[in-house]
Amino acid sequence: GCTIPQNRLYKPRGNVVICVDPLCAGVQSAPPCAVANEQCDYEVHYADDGSSLGVLVRDYIPVKFTNGSLQLPILGFG
């Protein structure tokens, strides 16, 4: 029942956010990881009782504007 993606699936390439990164502290509700260079795991609970869990990464996400210009901001997501 899932739709087939138009492009390849996203695969992280060495851009996993580590525990000591301030971005990780912003999404973790648990105490920091035991080892500073561990990956930053997260879990989010939504108001509709849904949830999401995974690993936080940081990468360039291409954004094309209606005037044709292209920006490549670095975004954190999971």
Secondary structure as GFF3:
##gff-version 3
##sequence-region A 1 78
A	DSSP	alpha_helix	22	27	.	.	.	ID=ss1
A	DSSP	beta_strand	41	45	.	.	.	ID=ss2
A	DSSP	beta_strand	51	55	.	.	.	ID=ss3
A	DSSP	beta_strand	57	60	.	.	.	ID=ss4
A	DSSP	beta_strand	63	64	.	.	.	ID=ss5
A	DSSP	beta_strand	70	71	.	.	.	ID=ss6
A	DSSP	beta_strand	74	77	.	.	.	ID=ss7
###
